[in-house]
Amino acid sequence: MNGIAKMTIRKNGDAGKTSLGDRPRFRTYNHWLQEKFGERVYKVIVDAGFTCPNRDGTVAVGGCAYCNNNSFRPPSAIKTDPIRDQVREGIEYIRKRFDAQKFIIYFQPFSNTYADTGYLRQLYTDAIDHPEVVGLAIGTRPDCVDEEKIAMIDEIARQTFVSLEFGVESIYDDTLRRVNRGHDYNAFLRAIDMTRGRSIHIGVHLILGFPWETREQWLAMADEMSRVGVDALKIHHLHIVRGTALAAEYSRQPFRVLGYEEYLDLLCEFVERLDSNIVIERMFGEAPFGLLVAPTWRRTKNDLVLDIKRIFEERDVRQGSKRKWGRAGKGA
């Protein structure tokens, strides 16, 4: 193996899973995938060479103030090989290492619907043209989809599993302006209206901890995601990484970031207010130590998983126990 796919693994394990007997405290992604596919599923990251409209000048330049793609994408996942080759090499490596049998191909870096529909169709079709691929995960922005693209993705989703992951990050327009997103929250509401009711699994990324937002604003995002009826959620705490505009701002004038116990406490209430039907794919952000500026919690990923388990059990936290809203178009 030439090592190209060595670091493209996303093993959907029990990170954050907690239970009391056989009653899960929240709906974990791993458990949901095992129910759906009958066994553990692994993700292979592919890089189709996309950019974003707030990088290339279409709506802005410089990208999101917090974004350094290398903070969540290992160097060996940065490729220019054809998608079919990336898929084959990634699967071969992971199969040998973990005896894996089923895979989801994850179009992760930048905005993976930011091209014309015909080109996207070919990329996605190439990605699933492997007998062990059971689905796609497509990371994008809500302003990078339209009716034509959604209809095309839905065609594929009627044949195989497709998760369309929207980077929402915040529901507050002031925040979206301050971090140079280049779109407002209504862009997401329009995108989800186009997507809801189809065969597409709708995922959302949120960031908790922007210093100008309040705790109640963060908790209200759980209510809002429950109200609009998303299928899956990735929760990230704000972490500042080198090479970003936010890191430059922090170095000039440090601002408050979430403390470790503070974040665990916030997670408890956030999950309790989140619709129990929503699959939680992650509960915290990650960045390589060499890129991380703040917060410096000095905790490993395993520490976080165990501490989430501990505090959820101590407080008897259960997803949806304090839910306020019904799901849009799906009843209360």
C-alpha positions in Angstrom: 0.0 0.0 0.0 1.4 3.4 -1.0 -0.1 5.2 2.0 -2.3 7.5 0.0 -5.4 6.5 1.9 -3.7 5.8 5.2 -5.3 8.7 7.0 -8.6 8.8 5.2 -10.3 6.5 7.8 -13.4 7.6 9.6 -14.4 4.7 11.9 -17.9 5.3 13.1 -17.4 3.9 16.6 -19.2 4.5 19.8 -17.7 7.9 20.5 -20.0 9.5 23.1 -22.3 6.5 23.4 -23.8 6.2 26.8 -26.6 4.0 28.0 -28.4 2.7 31.0 -29.0 -1.0 30.4 -30.3 -1.2 26.9 -31.8 2.3 26.9 -29.5 4.7 25.0 -29.2 8.2 26.5 -28.9 9.7 23.0 -29.1 8.5 19.4 -25.6 7.7 18.3 -24.5 7.6 14.7 -22.8 4.2 15.1 -25.8 2.6 16.6 -28.0 4.1 13.8 -25.6 2.9 11.1 -25.5 -0.6 12.5 -29.3 -0.8 12.6 -29.4 0.4 9.0 -26.6 -1.6 7.5 -26.4 -4.6 9.9 -22.7 -4.0 10.7 -20.0 -1.4 11.4 -19.5 1.1 8.5 -16.3 3.0 7.8 -16.0 6.4 6.0 -13.4 7.1 3.4 -12.6 10.8 2.7 -12.2 11.8 -0.9 -11.1 15.2 -2.2 -12.7 16.4 -5.4 -10.7 19.6 -5.5 -13.5 22.0 -4.6 -13.3 25.5 -3.2 -16.0 27.7 -1.6 -17.9 30.8 -2.9 -16.6 32.8 0.1 -13.0 31.9 -1.0 -13.1 32.5 -4.7 -14.7 35.9 -4.7 -18.2 34.8 -5.7 -19.7 36.1 -2.5 -16.5 36.9 -0.5 -12.8 36.1 -0.2 -10.7 34.6 2.6 -13.2 31.8 3.6 -14.8 31.4 7.0 -12.9 33.1 9.8 -12.5 29.9 11.8 -11.8 27.5 8.9 -8.5 25.8 8.2 -9.4 22.6 6.4 -6.1 21.0 7.4 -7.3 21.1 11.0 -9.7 18.3 10.4 -8.3 16.8 7.2 -5.0 14.8 7.5 -2.3 15.6 4.9 -2.6 12.2 3.3 -6.3 13.0 2.6 -5.3 15.9 0.3 -5.4 14.3 -3.1 -5.7 15.0 -6.8 -6.2 11.4 -7.9 -9.4 10.5 -9.7 -12.3 9.7 -7.4 -12.5 6.0 -8.4 -8.8 5.6 -7.5 -9.2 7.4 -4.1 -12.2 5.2 -3.3 -10.4 1.9 -4.3 -7.2 2.7 -2.5 -9.0 3.9 0.7 -11.2 0.8 0.8 -8.3 -1.5 0.2 -6.3 0.0 3.1 -9.2 0.1 5.6 -10.4 -3.4 4.7 -7.0 -4.9 5.4 -6.6 -3.0 8.7 -10.1 -3.5 10.2 -11.6 -6.4 8.2 -14.2 -3.8 7.1 -16.9 -4.8 4.6 -19.0 -1.7 4.1 -18.0 1.9 3.4 -19.5 5.4 3.0 -17.6 7.7 0.7 -17.3 11.2 2.3 -16.8 14.2 0.1 -15.5 16.4 3.0 -13.1 19.2 2.1 -14.7 22.6 1.2 -18.1 22.8 -0.6 -18.8 19.6 -2.5 -21.9 20.7 -4.5 -20.1 23.8 -5.8 -20.0 22.8 -9.5 -22.5 22.2 -12.3 -25.0 19.4 -11.9 -23.6 17.2 -14.6 -20.1 17.2 -13.2 -21.4 16.5 -9.7 -23.4 13.6 -11.0 -20.4 12.0 -12.5 -18.3 12.4 -9.4 -21.0 10.9 -7.1 -21.6 8.1 -9.6 -17.9 7.2 -9.7 -17.8 7.2 -5.9 -20.5 4.7 -5.4 -19.4 2.4 -8.3 -17.8 -0.1 -5.9 -19.5 -3.2 -4.6 -18.6 -2.4 -0.9 -19.8 1.2 -1.0 -23.2 1.6 0.7 -23.5 5.3 0.6 -22.3 8.9 0.2 -21.8 11.7 2.7 -21.6 15.1 0.9 -20.4 18.1 2.9 -21.5 21.5 1.5 -23.0 25.0 2.2 -26.7 25.8 2.1 -26.0 28.4 -0.6 -24.4 25.9 -2.9 -27.5 23.8 -3.7 -30.5 24.5 -6.0 -33.5 22.6 -7.2 -31.6 20.9 -10.0 -28.8 19.7 -7.8 -31.1 18.5 -5.1 -33.2 16.5 -7.6 -30.0 14.9 -9.0 -28.8 14.0 -5.5 -32.3 12.6 -4.7 -32.1 10.3 -7.7 -28.9 8.8 -6.3 -30.4 8.7 -2.8 -33.2 6.5 -4.1 -30.5 3.9 -5.1 -28.1 4.2 -2.2 -27.8 6.1 1.1 -26.9 9.7 0.8 -26.3 12.2 3.6 -26.2 15.8 2.6 -24.4 17.7 5.3 -25.0 21.5 5.5 -22.5 23.7 7.3 -24.9 25.9 9.2 -22.5 26.7 12.1 -24.9 29.3 13.6 -28.5 30.3 13.2 -27.7 34.0 13.9 -27.1 36.3 11.0 -24.8 38.6 13.0 -22.5 35.6 13.6 -22.6 34.5 10.0 -21.6 38.0 8.9 -18.8 38.2 11.5 -17.3 34.9 10.4 -17.5 35.7 6.7 -19.9 32.9 5.8 -21.2 34.9 2.8 -24.9 33.8 3.4 -27.6 34.3 6.0 -29.6 31.7 7.9 -32.5 31.9 5.5 -30.2 30.3 2.9 -30.3 27.2 5.1 -34.1 27.3 5.5 -34.4 27.5 1.7 -32.0 24.6 1.3 -33.8 22.4 3.8 -37.2 23.2 2.2 -35.8 21.9 -1.1 -34.3 18.8 0.5 -37.0 17.8 3.1 -39.4 15.0 2.1 -36.9 13.4 -0.3 -34.8 10.3 0.1 -31.8 12.4 1.2 -30.6 12.2 4.8 -30.2 15.8 6.0 -27.2 16.5 8.2 -26.1 19.8 9.8 -22.9 21.1 11.4 -23.2 23.6 14.3 -20.5 25.4 16.3 -21.1 26.2 19.9 -19.0 28.9 21.6 -18.7 32.0 19.5 -17.8 34.6 22.2 -20.4 37.1 21.2 -23.2 34.6 21.5 -24.8 33.6 24.8 -25.5 30.3 26.4 -29.2 30.7 25.8 -28.5 31.4 22.1 -26.5 28.1 21.9 -29.3 26.2 23.6 -31.9 27.8 21.3 -30.1 26.2 18.3 -31.1 22.8 19.7 -34.7 23.9 19.7 -34.3 25.3 16.1 -32.7 22.1 14.7 -35.5 20.1 16.3 -38.1 22.5 14.8 -36.9 22.3 11.3 -36.5 18.6 11.3 -32.9 17.7 10.5 -31.9 14.0 10.5 -28.4 14.3 11.9 -26.2 16.8 13.7 -22.5 17.3 14.2 -21.9 19.5 17.2 -18.5 21.2 17.4 -17.2 23.5 20.2 -15.4 26.5 18.8 -11.7 25.8 18.6 -9.3 28.3 17.2 -6.7 26.9 14.8 -3.6 28.5 13.3 -3.8 30.0 9.9 -7.3 31.5 10.3 -8.6 35.0 10.6 -10.0 34.0 14.0 -6.6 33.0 15.2 -5.2 36.3 14.1 -7.9 38.1 16.0 -7.3 36.0 19.1 -3.6 36.7 19.0 -4.2 40.5 18.9 -6.9 40.5 21.6 -7.7 37.1 23.3 -11.4 36.5 23.8 -13.2 34.1 26.0 -13.5 30.5 24.9 -15.4 27.7 26.5 -13.8 25.9 29.5 -13.9 22.1 29.6 -16.5 21.6 32.4 -18.5 24.5 31.0 -18.7 22.8 27.7 -19.8 19.4 29.2 -22.5 21.3 31.2 -23.7 23.0 28.0 -23.8 19.6 26.2 -26.1 18.1 28.8 -28.7 20.8 28.4 -28.3 21.0 24.6 -28.9 17.3 24.1 -31.9 17.3 26.5 -33.5 20.0 24.3 -32.7 18.2 21.0 -35.3 16.1 19.3 -34.7 12.4 20.1 -35.1 11.5 16.4 -32.0 13.4 15.5 -28.8 11.2 15.1 -25.9 12.8 16.9 -22.8 12.2 14.7 -20.3 14.0 17.0 -20.3 16.1 20.1 -17.0 18.0 19.9 -14.5 19.4 17.5 -11.0 18.2 17.0 -7.8 19.8 15.7 -4.2 18.5 15.6 -2.2 19.7 18.6 0.3 21.6 16.4 -2.6 23.7 14.9 -4.7 24.3 18.0 -4.5 27.7 19.6 -7.5 27.5 22.0 -9.1 26.2 24.0 -6.3 24.1 25.4 -8.2 21.6 27.5 -5.4 19.1 27.6 -7.8 16.2 27.1 -7.6 13.4 24.6 -10.6 12.4 22.5 -11.0 9.3 24.7 -11.1 11.6 27.8 -13.9 13.6 26.2 -15.9 10.5 25.4 -15.5 9.1 28.9 -16.3 12.4 30.5 -19.5 12.8 28.4 -20.5 9.3 29.4 -19.8 10.1 33.1 -21.7 13.4 33.2 -24.7 12.1 31.2 -25.0 9.3 33.7 -24.5 11.4 36.8 -27.2 13.9 35.6 -29.5 11.3 34.0 -29.3 13.1 30.7 -31.6 11.8 27.9 -31.9 13.3 24.5 -35.2 15.1 24.0 -36.3 15.1 27.6 -36.6 18.9 27.6 -37.6 19.3 24.0 -39.7 22.4 23.2 -40.7 22.2 19.6 -42.2 19.7 17.1 -40.6 18.9 13.8 -41.5 20.9 10.8 -43.8 18.9 8.6 -43.4 15.8 10.8 -45.6 16.6 13.7 -44.8 17.3 17.4 
